[in-house]
Amino acid sequence: MKFDKIRILITLLSVFISINSIFSQDIATVDELNASASALIQTNGTESIAEVRRMVTKSLSMSIELNYSKGEIDAYNIMAETYELEGNPQIALKFRKRASKKQANPDAPSNVTIVKPKTIEDFAVSTIPNSAKSQAKAAQPKETQSIVSEEVQQPIETKKVVQSKSSVNKPIETTSGNTEKQIENKLTEIEEKQKLIEQLQQQSVNEESDSLAEIRQAEIAKLQAETEAAQSQIEALRKEKENNDLRLKQQQYLMGFLAVIVVLMLIFVFFVIRQIRAKNRANAELAKALEELKSTQEQLVQKEKLASLGQLTAGIAHEIQNPLNFVNNFADLSLELLQEIKESSDLEDIKAIADDLIQNLTKIYHHGKRADSIVKNMLQHSREQKGAKEPTDLNELLKEFSNLAYHGMRATNKDFNCKIVQSLDATIPKVSIVKQDLGRVFLNMFNNSFYSINKKIALNIDSYLPALEISTHAEGDKVKITIKDNGLGMSEEVKQKLFHPFFTTKPTGEGTGLGLSISHDIIVKLHNGEMQVESKEGEFAQFEITLPKQ
Amino acid sequence: MALRILVVDDEEDVELLFRQRFRKEVNDNKVNLHFANSGLSALDILKDVSHQDIIVILSDINMPGMTGLELLEKIKAQYPNKKVMMISAYGNEQYMNEAEQKGADDFFTKPVDFKLLKEKILSDI
């Protein structure tokens, strides 16, 4: 009420201040507007309703502003006419009532306070429904609602947009881009709504009519609710977007991870294939190398045989030469003896000569056999194929090969000499062995002994008497052969490697390093025997070979 | 007086061979043969008082233990007047030169030519 009084005061003041000029002019304008609106509706009818209403609202707002009751009443009446023309008598009636109310009490302040609209259209949108709503509120709220829906287009459209958007947004399978667009749309929507709310709030502040304010507030509340709904939707969409982004990121990570794994697997497969190929190649090469190694080993073994044979050539020549000399000499002598028999007439003499002849022929036979045996052994020694085991007199074999070795050494080293002490047990039985193999072992032993002795001789030790001791004796079901020389002996280090293939203490080219290795194999693997070494460096070396009797 | 000869060889049958080869000389008491199968036993025989009149020694070079060349040295050192003749299967110059250096009176290669050997021994007497 206080507000009203101030308003009246202001109005009165304005009336007093602008007495003629502006005031009268404005009233004239109102009348003019009303008159032309009335004329327009008379001539054009329904076609010009919108135009008429715009004009009327203008005149109405001006009338209220100027407190020009006649203009206001006229405006109401024209408005009512438009509604009647439209076939909406109820609203028309309301306008009529307003007009009559104003007519009855022209000084009463108008209920309608209108915010100055930017355009006439805006004005119409914001004003007319308000008056309509205020009228509709009492009678039919539902209808009013429908009118509002019709008239107030913007919020409705917004709502529709919201609904349509939300319906679009409902499926979860929206892409991030879509979500963003949706959010943008929502934001513009919200902005629009907030603008509207502000507008409405401003309107509601200015409105004095409680009912209108209520309606406005209800609308505001509705819009706010819509806004909130939209915001919550935005929130949901944001969350969804975040979720989507998160999911997208996770998916990207997963994809990246999978890609890395795939690449790694490809690399792994590549390397595996390459390695397999390399392995196959390496295997082929290894197989080839092994084959070559085997053949080389065989060649080396053969070379070792031939090397020891070569060493013996001179010794063998000597060994064959001696029996041949005897054969020749005894044959020659026998011829002489036979000549004597021819010439002799003394029976006693002839008998004596016959005895000599028998002796000679026996010797010829013996030495012939001896040479034969040496040749056979030599051939056996160089032969590659394995021999068969046969009962053998070890003592004889030792004698034979110690002689071969000795004379071989003598043939190549003129300074060499050595006392050979043989303590051979005549009672040992014949042992089943491969003669050529064991012969090679003995030869190797003797060669080594003589080599060592020869080296010691070269040291020119005055008191040194070179000696080789060969002994055999039975030991239970075994036969033990001991070969001991007082040469240079060997260090513990050499002793450890003694039977290793290719190990040699001889200068390069002199030894193959296979002699004792092969010997060890022959004794241990071929004959189930044992081979042991004892030595003191600088003093002696002793090899002990144990062979089973059977 | 028979010529006493010592034959040194590690081959046992050398004795039989020499005895047959010198059978006539032995029967005629021109030659008296002694045998040793090693250098050491040869020196033992020479040490023996009953064998002081052995003048000629025929020795093989290749023998186990003491070699013929070592025996030669020892005999020449102990008995400078005794004649030492070397026999070897290896007719190489090295052996011959060495034997000569050590004072060997003669050098024969196997197979021994007994005719030549007899001539040399008997002519020296």
Interface residues (C-beta under 8 A of the other chain):
Chain A: A314 A317 H318 Q321 N322 L324 N325 F326 N328 N329 F330 L333 L337 D356 Q359 N360 K363 H367 Y406 H407 R410 A411 K414 N417 C418 K419 I420
Chain B: E11 D13 L16 L17 Q20 R21 N62 M63 P64 G65 M66 T67 L69 E70 A89 Y90 Q94 Y95 E98 K110 P111 V112 F114
